[in-house]
């Protein structure tokens, strides 16, 4: 029986997040420049996005470019930004054909103007789609997000718009980049690394973590379905005991 056939449609993660890691190492194994790996990785993005829509996962968030990635060599960053623009242009048909709405989180103003314009255009063109929301985390860092959130709430407290005693998890959630997204149920990281790398630290408080040695350009829908089967075989207790759940 295939992994897809083992998936229980009633126990799907509502929000799946992916740290797409290993493009550079994949390229090195092929004797190519790192940029070749990033280009190959866009095909995996398309396949995984289509696979999530296929099995009706409503929210998919991909860690596409972190705040720390700006520290990479200038030429690699420039290539990644050009690749972002070209990919958005190419994948608009995939999004429309699969009824997928595009969303983006992060310090988007830090992106080149051309990338911002292309991103805004695709977001606008897909805003009525409702099968799945694909969120790209771009120039994103969770510590930066949380810092921004604290600054915004502090400003409202100073101006008597919020009372300090009223600050709770709901108030914080409403000021995060992900205010319109549910918490993450399953976080997948490829390439064998086992760390979170400043990604959705608030939102993954009770997420199941799944690490695989597969490099991102080699990651297929079958690998995704395997991860989901693994997720469905886990017991999610949210602080309770097994006896309480049963």
Order of alpha helices (4+ residues) and beta strands (2+ residues): alpha-beta-alpha-alpha-beta-alpha-beta-alpha-beta-alpha-alpha-beta-beta-alpha-alpha
